[in-house]
Amino acid sequence: MVKIWALKDQQEQALPCLGALRPIEDAASRRVCLKKQIQVDGMGSYIKEIITPLYGQQPLRELEQQETDWSFDRGNCLGVLCSRTKRPAIGYVTRVSGVHRFCLPVYEADRFPSAFYHICGYMVTKDRYVAVLRRNTLFWALLGLAAGIVFVGAYLSIQHGFQGAWEELSSFFIQLWGRWFRW
């Protein structure tokens, strides 16, 4: 589940409010977790979490057909929400839960390259929308692992030839297996 951190209290005053998030009635959705650190004077702090809907493209296309003043065009996107980042926010959107007001920082969409992030859903305001991003961590971890395997294989092939490299790797994995499972 995607987790998005809200701004701390008073931190949103330097940014413009871009709208309030709202649900889409009877629309299929996934879930996103919004988190905020709440400071209580003289007692410390705690983290408040709420679960809110995250929509795919289909509910937004249906909303576009139902409401004439709402559009799912790329130009109608306010920006993106994502987990903690060092980039400067261009504004914030709000989500109210009881007495708590979650101010979620919105960032420029062009500053997040698609090689490192992908859109996992959308959230809707009165007349626009924001995209929710998730990092491509698994892709880069697997790419790094593959690069390491190629590097080690090439190094061993240069040192020992293909047959010697195969023998070295085989003996390494047999020893590793034996240490983990103690024959």
Summary of the structure (lengths in Angstrom):
residues: 183
radius of gyration: 23.7
end to end distance: 39.8
largest distance: 69.9
contacts: 474
relative contact order: 0.17
helix: 36%
strand: 37%
